[in-house]
Amino acid sequence: MKSAIFVAASLSTLMLVTACATAPEIAVDTIAVDPDFPPSLVELNFESHGDRLNGHAYLAEGEGPHPTVVLLHGFPGNERNLDLAQDLRSDGFNVLFFHYRGAWGSEGTYSFTHVIEDVASATDYLRANAETYRTDPDKLILIGHSMGGFAALEAAARDERVACVAGIAPADLGAIANAFDADPARAEGFSAYAGTMQMLSGLTGENAIAEILANREAFDTRLLASELVGKSVLVIGGDKDTSVPPDTIIAPLVAAYEAEPGIDLTADILSGDHSFSWSRQELIDAVLEWADGCR
Protein backbone atom coordinates (compact mmCIF):
# COMPACT_ATOMS: atom_id res chain seq x y z
CA MET A 1 0.00 0.00 0.00
CA LYS A 2 2.83 2.42 0.88
CA SER A 3 4.48 1.62 -2.45
CA ALA A 4 1.27 2.40 -4.34
CA ILE A 5 0.84 5.70 -2.47
CA PHE A 6 4.45 6.63 -3.23
CA VAL A 7 4.03 5.88 -6.92
CA ALA A 8 0.79 7.93 -7.09
CA ALA A 9 2.41 10.84 -5.27
CA SER A 10 5.40 10.70 -7.59
CA LEU A 11 3.16 10.72 -10.67
CA SER A 12 1.24 13.71 -9.33
CA THR A 13 4.46 15.59 -8.68
CA LEU A 14 5.72 14.74 -12.17
CA MET A 15 2.47 15.95 -13.78
CA LEU A 16 2.61 19.21 -11.80
CA VAL A 17 6.23 19.83 -12.78
CA THR A 18 5.46 19.04 -16.42
CA ALA A 19 2.41 21.36 -16.42
CA CYS A 20 4.43 24.18 -14.90
CA ALA A 21 7.17 23.66 -17.45
CA THR A 22 4.80 23.85 -20.44
CA ALA A 23 2.28 26.42 -19.20
CA PRO A 24 2.28 29.55 -21.39
CA GLU A 25 3.37 32.81 -19.89
CA ILE A 26 0.54 35.14 -18.93
CA ALA A 27 0.44 38.06 -21.34
CA VAL A 28 0.67 41.47 -19.72
CA ASP A 29 -0.91 44.45 -21.48
CA THR A 30 1.85 47.02 -21.73
CA ILE A 31 -0.10 49.50 -23.85
CA ALA A 32 -0.44 52.82 -22.03
CA VAL A 33 -3.85 54.47 -22.23
CA ASP A 34 -5.30 57.60 -20.68
CA PRO A 35 -6.63 56.34 -17.31
CA ASP A 36 -9.29 59.04 -17.19
CA PHE A 37 -10.39 58.94 -20.83
CA PRO A 38 -9.52 55.54 -22.32
CA PRO A 39 -10.88 54.46 -25.71
CA SER A 40 -14.25 52.83 -25.19
CA LEU A 41 -17.44 51.48 -26.74
CA VAL A 42 -20.74 52.94 -25.58
CA GLU A 43 -24.14 51.46 -26.40
CA LEU A 44 -26.78 54.13 -26.94
CA ASN A 45 -30.12 55.00 -28.47
CA PHE A 46 -31.65 58.26 -29.55
CA GLU A 47 -34.94 59.54 -30.90
CA SER A 48 -35.79 60.36 -34.50
CA HIS A 49 -39.28 61.73 -35.16
CA GLY A 50 -40.72 59.90 -32.17
CA ASP A 51 -38.97 56.54 -32.70
CA ARG A 52 -35.94 55.14 -30.86
CA LEU A 53 -32.90 54.23 -32.94
CA ASN A 54 -30.31 51.70 -31.76
CA GLY A 55 -26.62 52.41 -32.04
CA HIS A 56 -23.24 52.54 -30.42
CA ALA A 57 -20.31 54.93 -30.31
CA TYR A 58 -16.59 54.27 -30.50
CA LEU A 59 -15.02 56.94 -28.29
CA ALA A 60 -11.42 57.93 -28.93
CA GLU A 61 -8.80 58.14 -26.22
CA GLY A 62 -8.30 61.48 -24.50
CA GLU A 63 -10.45 64.23 -23.07
CA GLY A 64 -11.15 65.74 -26.46
CA PRO A 65 -13.31 67.20 -27.78
CA HIS A 66 -12.86 64.86 -30.75
CA PRO A 67 -13.95 65.21 -34.35
CA THR A 68 -16.77 62.71 -34.77
CA VAL A 69 -17.80 60.55 -37.71
CA VAL A 70 -21.38 59.46 -38.28
CA LEU A 71 -20.90 56.14 -40.09
CA LEU A 72 -23.89 55.18 -42.26
CA HIS A 73 -24.61 51.66 -43.46
CA GLY A 74 -26.17 50.70 -46.75
CA PHE A 75 -29.24 48.80 -47.92
CA PRO A 76 -30.08 46.71 -45.97
CA GLY A 77 -26.91 47.05 -43.88
CA ASN A 78 -25.05 43.73 -43.94
CA GLU A 79 -21.72 45.48 -44.57
CA ARG A 80 -21.24 47.89 -41.68
CA ASN A 81 -17.60 48.95 -42.16
CA LEU A 82 -16.82 48.60 -38.48
CA ASP A 83 -13.17 47.88 -39.29
CA LEU A 84 -13.09 51.43 -40.62
CA ALA A 85 -14.74 52.62 -37.40
CA GLN A 86 -12.03 51.00 -35.29
CA ASP A 87 -9.24 52.58 -37.31
CA LEU A 88 -10.93 55.98 -37.22
CA ARG A 89 -11.06 55.73 -33.43
CA SER A 90 -7.39 54.78 -33.29
CA ASP A 91 -6.70 57.90 -35.35
CA GLY A 92 -8.47 60.12 -32.81
CA PHE A 93 -12.01 60.25 -34.18
CA ASN A 94 -15.17 59.33 -32.34
CA VAL A 95 -17.53 57.23 -34.47
CA LEU A 96 -21.31 56.92 -34.14
CA PHE A 97 -22.92 53.92 -35.84
CA PHE A 98 -26.69 53.44 -35.75
CA HIS A 99 -29.60 51.73 -37.48
CA TYR A 100 -32.20 53.83 -39.25
CA ARG A 101 -35.88 53.77 -38.40
CA GLY A 102 -37.32 50.34 -39.09
CA ALA A 103 -33.88 48.77 -39.65
CA TRP A 104 -32.42 45.94 -37.60
CA GLY A 105 -34.63 46.46 -34.55
CA SER A 106 -34.82 50.25 -34.45
CA GLU A 107 -38.36 51.52 -33.97
CA GLY A 108 -40.50 52.92 -36.77
CA THR A 109 -40.87 52.16 -40.45
CA TYR A 110 -38.12 52.11 -43.02
CA SER A 111 -38.05 54.45 -46.00
CA PHE A 112 -35.35 56.32 -47.90
CA THR A 113 -36.83 59.64 -46.77
CA HIS A 114 -36.67 58.46 -43.17
CA VAL A 115 -33.03 57.48 -43.63
CA ILE A 116 -32.08 61.03 -44.63
CA GLU A 117 -34.07 62.44 -41.72
CA ASP A 118 -32.43 60.00 -39.32
CA VAL A 119 -28.97 61.24 -40.25
CA ALA A 120 -30.07 64.75 -39.20
CA SER A 121 -31.42 63.30 -35.95
CA ALA A 122 -28.04 61.66 -35.33
CA THR A 123 -26.11 64.91 -35.80
CA ASP A 124 -28.62 66.75 -33.60
CA TYR A 125 -28.11 64.11 -30.90
CA LEU A 126 -24.32 64.43 -31.04
CA ARG A 127 -24.47 68.20 -30.81
CA ALA A 128 -26.87 68.08 -27.87
CA ASN A 129 -24.67 65.54 -26.06
CA ALA A 130 -21.25 66.85 -27.05
CA GLU A 131 -19.97 66.91 -23.46
CA THR A 132 -21.16 63.37 -22.71
CA TYR A 133 -19.37 61.89 -25.71
CA ARG A 134 -16.40 64.33 -25.75
CA THR A 135 -17.46 65.40 -29.23
CA ASP A 136 -16.58 68.58 -31.11
CA PRO A 137 -20.01 69.71 -32.39
CA ASP A 138 -18.36 71.76 -35.13
CA LYS A 139 -16.41 68.79 -36.49
CA LEU A 140 -19.11 66.27 -37.43
CA ILE A 141 -18.21 64.20 -40.49
CA LEU A 142 -20.65 62.07 -42.50
CA ILE A 143 -19.29 58.87 -44.07
CA GLY A 144 -21.65 56.42 -45.74
CA HIS A 145 -21.43 53.25 -47.80
CA SER A 146 -23.75 52.52 -50.74
CA MET A 147 -27.23 53.74 -49.76
CA GLY A 148 -25.51 55.24 -46.70
CA GLY A 149 -23.33 57.23 -49.09
CA PHE A 150 -26.47 58.52 -50.76
CA ALA A 151 -27.84 59.47 -47.31
CA ALA A 152 -24.56 61.14 -46.30
CA LEU A 153 -24.54 63.38 -49.39
CA GLU A 154 -28.24 64.20 -49.05
CA ALA A 155 -27.89 65.05 -45.35
CA ALA A 156 -24.71 67.10 -45.84
CA ALA A 157 -26.45 69.16 -48.52
CA ARG A 158 -29.14 70.02 -45.96
CA ASP A 159 -26.81 70.84 -43.04
CA GLU A 160 -24.57 73.87 -43.43
CA ARG A 161 -22.63 72.92 -40.28
CA VAL A 162 -21.36 69.67 -41.84
CA ALA A 163 -18.14 70.55 -43.65
CA CYS A 164 -16.96 67.05 -44.66
CA VAL A 165 -18.87 64.19 -46.29
CA ALA A 166 -17.74 60.93 -47.88
CA GLY A 167 -19.56 58.49 -50.13
CA ILE A 168 -18.06 55.01 -50.38
CA ALA A 169 -19.62 53.44 -53.48
CA PRO A 170 -22.50 55.91 -52.99
CA ALA A 171 -25.84 55.01 -54.52
CA ASP A 172 -27.69 57.57 -56.64
CA LEU A 173 -31.41 56.90 -56.35
CA GLY A 174 -32.16 59.51 -58.99
CA ALA A 175 -30.04 57.64 -61.51
CA ILE A 176 -31.68 54.40 -60.39
CA ALA A 177 -35.14 55.92 -61.06
CA ASN A 178 -34.04 56.72 -64.61
CA ALA A 179 -32.72 53.18 -65.01
CA PHE A 180 -36.09 51.79 -63.91
CA ASP A 181 -37.79 53.81 -66.65
CA ALA A 182 -35.36 52.54 -69.25
CA ASP A 183 -35.56 48.91 -68.14
CA PRO A 184 -38.79 47.80 -66.42
CA ALA A 185 -37.25 44.39 -65.77
CA ARG A 186 -34.66 46.06 -63.58
CA ALA A 187 -37.42 47.70 -61.54
CA GLU A 188 -39.12 44.35 -61.13
CA GLY A 189 -35.86 42.78 -59.95
CA PHE A 190 -35.28 45.54 -57.41
CA SER A 191 -38.86 45.26 -56.19
CA ALA A 192 -38.44 41.53 -55.65
CA TYR A 193 -35.12 42.07 -53.85
CA ALA A 194 -36.53 44.80 -51.59
CA GLY A 195 -39.44 42.55 -50.75
CA THR A 196 -37.08 40.04 -49.12
CA MET A 197 -35.76 42.57 -46.57
CA GLN A 198 -37.40 41.28 -43.42
CA MET A 199 -34.93 43.28 -41.32
CA LEU A 200 -36.44 46.51 -42.73
CA SER A 201 -39.81 47.03 -41.09
CA GLY A 202 -42.57 48.43 -43.27
CA LEU A 203 -40.63 48.19 -46.53
CA THR A 204 -42.15 46.44 -49.53
CA GLY A 205 -40.91 46.22 -53.08
CA GLU A 206 -43.86 48.28 -54.24
CA ASN A 207 -43.43 51.17 -51.81
CA ALA A 208 -39.67 51.23 -52.34
CA ILE A 209 -40.10 51.61 -56.10
CA ALA A 210 -42.87 54.18 -55.66
CA GLU A 211 -40.76 56.31 -53.31
CA ILE A 212 -37.74 56.30 -55.63
CA LEU A 213 -39.82 57.26 -58.69
CA ALA A 214 -41.73 59.98 -56.81
CA ASN A 215 -38.47 61.59 -55.61
CA ARG A 216 -36.23 61.14 -58.63
CA GLU A 217 -34.94 64.74 -58.59
CA ALA A 218 -34.69 65.07 -54.80
CA PHE A 219 -32.86 61.73 -54.67
CA ASP A 220 -30.45 62.57 -57.52
CA THR A 221 -27.12 63.15 -55.77
CA ARG A 222 -25.65 64.74 -58.92
CA LEU A 223 -28.04 67.65 -58.43
CA LEU A 224 -26.67 68.37 -54.93
CA ALA A 225 -23.51 70.03 -56.24
CA SER A 226 -24.57 73.62 -55.51
CA GLU A 227 -25.59 72.62 -51.96
CA LEU A 228 -22.17 71.10 -51.31
CA VAL A 229 -20.20 74.26 -52.10
CA GLY A 230 -17.63 74.97 -49.42
CA LYS A 231 -17.51 71.36 -48.25
CA SER A 232 -14.84 68.68 -48.52
CA VAL A 233 -16.33 65.74 -50.44
CA LEU A 234 -14.80 62.28 -50.88
CA VAL A 235 -16.16 59.84 -53.47
CA ILE A 236 -14.70 56.34 -53.77
CA GLY A 237 -15.79 53.65 -56.22
CA GLY A 238 -14.78 50.05 -56.82
CA ASP A 239 -13.62 49.01 -60.27
CA LYS A 240 -15.47 45.67 -60.05
CA ASP A 241 -18.58 47.03 -58.34
CA THR A 242 -21.73 45.81 -60.11
CA SER A 243 -24.13 47.40 -57.61
CA VAL A 244 -22.80 50.96 -57.98
CA PRO A 245 -20.86 50.71 -61.26
CA PRO A 246 -18.00 53.18 -61.67
CA ASP A 247 -18.92 54.07 -65.25
CA THR A 248 -22.67 54.68 -64.86
CA ILE A 249 -22.93 55.94 -61.24
CA ILE A 250 -19.55 57.10 -59.91
CA ALA A 251 -18.22 58.83 -63.06
CA PRO A 252 -21.34 61.02 -63.62
CA LEU A 253 -21.41 61.94 -59.93
CA VAL A 254 -17.75 62.94 -59.94
CA ALA A 255 -18.23 64.91 -63.18
CA ALA A 256 -21.12 66.86 -61.64
CA TYR A 257 -19.07 67.76 -58.57
CA GLU A 258 -15.97 68.61 -60.60
CA ALA A 259 -18.09 71.07 -62.58
CA GLU A 260 -18.82 72.95 -59.34
CA PRO A 261 -15.56 74.74 -58.46
CA GLY A 262 -16.70 75.49 -54.91
CA ILE A 263 -16.49 71.81 -53.89
CA ASP A 264 -13.21 70.50 -52.46
CA LEU A 265 -13.47 67.13 -54.18
CA THR A 266 -11.35 64.03 -53.69
CA ALA A 267 -12.32 61.12 -55.95
CA ASP A 268 -10.76 57.72 -56.52
CA ILE A 269 -11.49 54.30 -57.99
CA LEU A 270 -9.99 51.42 -56.04
CA SER A 271 -9.69 47.78 -56.91
CA GLY A 272 -12.75 46.24 -55.33
CA ASP A 273 -16.28 44.91 -55.46
CA HIS A 274 -19.18 46.70 -53.79
CA SER A 275 -17.84 45.91 -50.30
CA PHE A 276 -14.16 46.29 -51.26
CA SER A 277 -13.74 42.72 -50.11
CA TRP A 278 -10.09 42.35 -51.16
CA SER A 279 -9.02 45.95 -50.67
CA ARG A 280 -10.20 46.87 -47.18
CA GLN A 281 -6.89 48.36 -46.07
CA GLU A 282 -6.60 50.47 -49.22
CA LEU A 283 -10.13 51.76 -48.60
CA ILE A 284 -9.42 52.53 -44.95
CA ASP A 285 -6.16 54.29 -45.79
CA ALA A 286 -7.91 56.47 -48.39
CA VAL A 287 -10.65 57.46 -45.95
CA LEU A 288 -8.21 58.19 -43.12
CA GLU A 289 -6.01 60.34 -45.33
CA TRP A 290 -9.03 62.40 -46.40
CA ALA A 291 -10.49 62.58 -42.88
CA ASP A 292 -7.25 63.98 -41.47
CA GLY A 293 -8.01 67.15 -43.40
CA CYS A 294 -11.36 67.47 -41.61
CA ARG A 295 -9.98 67.75 -38.06
C-alpha positions as CSV (number, residue, x, y, z in Angstrom):
1,M,0.0,0.0,0.0
2,K,2.8,2.4,0.9
3,S,4.5,1.6,-2.5
4,A,1.3,2.4,-4.3
5,I,0.8,5.7,-2.5
6,F,4.4,6.6,-3.2
7,V,4.0,5.9,-6.9
8,A,0.8,7.9,-7.1
9,A,2.4,10.8,-5.3
10,S,5.4,10.7,-7.6
11,L,3.2,10.7,-10.7
12,S,1.2,13.7,-9.3
13,T,4.5,15.6,-8.7
14,L,5.7,14.7,-12.2
15,M,2.5,15.9,-13.8
16,L,2.6,19.2,-11.8
17,V,6.2,19.8,-12.8
18,T,5.5,19.0,-16.4
19,A,2.4,21.4,-16.4
20,C,4.4,24.2,-14.9
21,A,7.2,23.7,-17.5
22,T,4.8,23.8,-20.4
23,A,2.3,26.4,-19.2
24,P,2.3,29.5,-21.4
25,E,3.4,32.8,-19.9
26,I,0.5,35.1,-18.9
27,A,0.4,38.1,-21.3
28,V,0.7,41.5,-19.7
29,D,-0.9,44.4,-21.5
30,T,1.8,47.0,-21.7
31,I,-0.1,49.5,-23.8
32,A,-0.4,52.8,-22.0
33,V,-3.9,54.5,-22.2
34,D,-5.3,57.6,-20.7
35,P,-6.6,56.3,-17.3
36,D,-9.3,59.0,-17.2
37,F,-10.4,58.9,-20.8
38,P,-9.5,55.5,-22.3
39,P,-10.9,54.5,-25.7
40,S,-14.3,52.8,-25.2
41,L,-17.4,51.5,-26.7
42,V,-20.7,52.9,-25.6
43,E,-24.1,51.5,-26.4
44,L,-26.8,54.1,-26.9
45,N,-30.1,55.0,-28.5
46,F,-31.7,58.3,-29.5
47,E,-34.9,59.5,-30.9
48,S,-35.8,60.4,-34.5
49,H,-39.3,61.7,-35.2
50,G,-40.7,59.9,-32.2
51,D,-39.0,56.5,-32.7
52,R,-35.9,55.1,-30.9
53,L,-32.9,54.2,-32.9
54,N,-30.3,51.7,-31.8
55,G,-26.6,52.4,-32.0
56,H,-23.2,52.5,-30.4
57,A,-20.3,54.9,-30.3
58,Y,-16.6,54.3,-30.5
59,L,-15.0,56.9,-28.3
60,A,-11.4,57.9,-28.9
61,E,-8.8,58.1,-26.2
62,G,-8.3,61.5,-24.5
63,E,-10.4,64.2,-23.1
64,G,-11.2,65.7,-26.5
65,P,-13.3,67.2,-27.8
66,H,-12.9,64.9,-30.7
67,P,-13.9,65.2,-34.4
68,T,-16.8,62.7,-34.8
69,V,-17.8,60.6,-37.7
70,V,-21.4,59.5,-38.3
71,L,-20.9,56.1,-40.1
72,L,-23.9,55.2,-42.3
73,H,-24.6,51.7,-43.5
74,G,-26.2,50.7,-46.8
75,F,-29.2,48.8,-47.9
76,P,-30.1,46.7,-46.0
77,G,-26.9,47.0,-43.9
78,N,-25.1,43.7,-43.9
79,E,-21.7,45.5,-44.6
80,R,-21.2,47.9,-41.7
81,N,-17.6,48.9,-42.2
82,L,-16.8,48.6,-38.5
83,D,-13.2,47.9,-39.3
84,L,-13.1,51.4,-40.6
85,A,-14.7,52.6,-37.4
86,Q,-12.0,51.0,-35.3
87,D,-9.2,52.6,-37.3
88,L,-10.9,56.0,-37.2
89,R,-11.1,55.7,-33.4
90,S,-7.4,54.8,-33.3
91,D,-6.7,57.9,-35.3
92,G,-8.5,60.1,-32.8
93,F,-12.0,60.2,-34.2
94,N,-15.2,59.3,-32.3
95,V,-17.5,57.2,-34.5
96,L,-21.3,56.9,-34.1
97,F,-22.9,53.9,-35.8
98,F,-26.7,53.4,-35.7
99,H,-29.6,51.7,-37.5
100,Y,-32.2,53.8,-39.2
101,R,-35.9,53.8,-38.4
102,G,-37.3,50.3,-39.1
103,A,-33.9,48.8,-39.6
104,W,-32.4,45.9,-37.6
105,G,-34.6,46.5,-34.5
106,S,-34.8,50.2,-34.5
107,E,-38.4,51.5,-34.0
108,G,-40.5,52.9,-36.8
109,T,-40.9,52.2,-40.4
110,Y,-38.1,52.1,-43.0
111,S,-38.0,54.5,-46.0
112,F,-35.4,56.3,-47.9
113,T,-36.8,59.6,-46.8
114,H,-36.7,58.5,-43.2
115,V,-33.0,57.5,-43.6
116,I,-32.1,61.0,-44.6
117,E,-34.1,62.4,-41.7
118,D,-32.4,60.0,-39.3
119,V,-29.0,61.2,-40.2
120,A,-30.1,64.7,-39.2
121,S,-31.4,63.3,-36.0
122,A,-28.0,61.7,-35.3
123,T,-26.1,64.9,-35.8
124,D,-28.6,66.8,-33.6
125,Y,-28.1,64.1,-30.9
126,L,-24.3,64.4,-31.0
127,R,-24.5,68.2,-30.8
128,A,-26.9,68.1,-27.9
129,N,-24.7,65.5,-26.1
130,A,-21.3,66.9,-27.0
131,E,-20.0,66.9,-23.5
132,T,-21.2,63.4,-22.7
133,Y,-19.4,61.9,-25.7
134,R,-16.4,64.3,-25.8
135,T,-17.5,65.4,-29.2
136,D,-16.6,68.6,-31.1
137,P,-20.0,69.7,-32.4
138,D,-18.4,71.8,-35.1
139,K,-16.4,68.8,-36.5
140,L,-19.1,66.3,-37.4
141,I,-18.2,64.2,-40.5
142,L,-20.6,62.1,-42.5
143,I,-19.3,58.9,-44.1
144,G,-21.7,56.4,-45.7
145,H,-21.4,53.3,-47.8
146,S,-23.7,52.5,-50.7
147,M,-27.2,53.7,-49.8
148,G,-25.5,55.2,-46.7
149,G,-23.3,57.2,-49.1
150,F,-26.5,58.5,-50.8
151,A,-27.8,59.5,-47.3
152,A,-24.6,61.1,-46.3
153,L,-24.5,63.4,-49.4
154,E,-28.2,64.2,-49.0
155,A,-27.9,65.0,-45.3
156,A,-24.7,67.1,-45.8
157,A,-26.4,69.2,-48.5
158,R,-29.1,70.0,-46.0
159,D,-26.8,70.8,-43.0
160,E,-24.6,73.9,-43.4
161,R,-22.6,72.9,-40.3
162,V,-21.4,69.7,-41.8
163,A,-18.1,70.5,-43.6
164,C,-17.0,67.1,-44.7
165,V,-18.9,64.2,-46.3
166,A,-17.7,60.9,-47.9
167,G,-19.6,58.5,-50.1
168,I,-18.1,55.0,-50.4
169,A,-19.6,53.4,-53.5
170,P,-22.5,55.9,-53.0
171,A,-25.8,55.0,-54.5
172,D,-27.7,57.6,-56.6
173,L,-31.4,56.9,-56.3
174,G,-32.2,59.5,-59.0
175,A,-30.0,57.6,-61.5
176,I,-31.7,54.4,-60.4
177,A,-35.1,55.9,-61.1
178,N,-34.0,56.7,-64.6
179,A,-32.7,53.2,-65.0
180,F,-36.1,51.8,-63.9
181,D,-37.8,53.8,-66.7
182,A,-35.4,52.5,-69.3
183,D,-35.6,48.9,-68.1
184,P,-38.8,47.8,-66.4
185,A,-37.3,44.4,-65.8
186,R,-34.7,46.1,-63.6
187,A,-37.4,47.7,-61.5
188,E,-39.1,44.3,-61.1
189,G,-35.9,42.8,-60.0
190,F,-35.3,45.5,-57.4
191,S,-38.9,45.3,-56.2
192,A,-38.4,41.5,-55.6
193,Y,-35.1,42.1,-53.9
194,A,-36.5,44.8,-51.6
195,G,-39.4,42.5,-50.8
196,T,-37.1,40.0,-49.1
197,M,-35.8,42.6,-46.6
198,Q,-37.4,41.3,-43.4
199,M,-34.9,43.3,-41.3
200,L,-36.4,46.5,-42.7
201,S,-39.8,47.0,-41.1
202,G,-42.6,48.4,-43.3
203,L,-40.6,48.2,-46.5
204,T,-42.1,46.4,-49.5
205,G,-40.9,46.2,-53.1
206,E,-43.9,48.3,-54.2
207,N,-43.4,51.2,-51.8
208,A,-39.7,51.2,-52.3
209,I,-40.1,51.6,-56.1
210,A,-42.9,54.2,-55.7
211,E,-40.8,56.3,-53.3
212,I,-37.7,56.3,-55.6
213,L,-39.8,57.3,-58.7
214,A,-41.7,60.0,-56.8
215,N,-38.5,61.6,-55.6
216,R,-36.2,61.1,-58.6
217,E,-34.9,64.7,-58.6
218,A,-34.7,65.1,-54.8
219,F,-32.9,61.7,-54.7
220,D,-30.5,62.6,-57.5
221,T,-27.1,63.2,-55.8
222,R,-25.6,64.7,-58.9
223,L,-28.0,67.6,-58.4
224,L,-26.7,68.4,-54.9
225,A,-23.5,70.0,-56.2
226,S,-24.6,73.6,-55.5
227,E,-25.6,72.6,-52.0
228,L,-22.2,71.1,-51.3
229,V,-20.2,74.3,-52.1
230,G,-17.6,75.0,-49.4
231,K,-17.5,71.4,-48.2
232,S,-14.8,68.7,-48.5
233,V,-16.3,65.7,-50.4
234,L,-14.8,62.3,-50.9
235,V,-16.2,59.8,-53.5
236,I,-14.7,56.3,-53.8
237,G,-15.8,53.7,-56.2
238,G,-14.8,50.0,-56.8
239,D,-13.6,49.0,-60.3
240,K,-15.5,45.7,-60.1
241,D,-18.6,47.0,-58.3
242,T,-21.7,45.8,-60.1
243,S,-24.1,47.4,-57.6
244,V,-22.8,51.0,-58.0
245,P,-20.9,50.7,-61.3
246,P,-18.0,53.2,-61.7
247,D,-18.9,54.1,-65.3
248,T,-22.7,54.7,-64.9
249,I,-22.9,55.9,-61.2
250,I,-19.6,57.1,-59.9
251,A,-18.2,58.8,-63.1
252,P,-21.3,61.0,-63.6
253,L,-21.4,61.9,-59.9
254,V,-17.7,62.9,-59.9
255,A,-18.2,64.9,-63.2
256,A,-21.1,66.9,-61.6
257,Y,-19.1,67.8,-58.6
258,E,-16.0,68.6,-60.6
259,A,-18.1,71.1,-62.6
260,E,-18.8,72.9,-59.3
261,P,-15.6,74.7,-58.5
262,G,-16.7,75.5,-54.9
263,I,-16.5,71.8,-53.9
264,D,-13.2,70.5,-52.5
265,L,-13.5,67.1,-54.2
266,T,-11.4,64.0,-53.7
267,A,-12.3,61.1,-55.9
268,D,-10.8,57.7,-56.5
269,I,-11.5,54.3,-58.0
270,L,-10.0,51.4,-56.0
271,S,-9.7,47.8,-56.9
272,G,-12.8,46.2,-55.3
273,D,-16.3,44.9,-55.5
274,H,-19.2,46.7,-53.8
275,S,-17.8,45.9,-50.3
276,F,-14.2,46.3,-51.3
277,S,-13.7,42.7,-50.1
278,W,-10.1,42.3,-51.2
279,S,-9.0,46.0,-50.7
280,R,-10.2,46.9,-47.2
281,Q,-6.9,48.4,-46.1
282,E,-6.6,50.5,-49.2
283,L,-10.1,51.8,-48.6
284,I,-9.4,52.5,-44.9
285,D,-6.2,54.3,-45.8
286,A,-7.9,56.5,-48.4
287,V,-10.7,57.5,-46.0
288,L,-8.2,58.2,-43.1
289,E,-6.0,60.3,-45.3
290,W,-9.0,62.4,-46.4
291,A,-10.5,62.6,-42.9
292,D,-7.2,64.0,-41.5
293,G,-8.0,67.2,-43.4
294,C,-11.4,67.5,-41.6
295,R,-10.0,67.8,-38.1
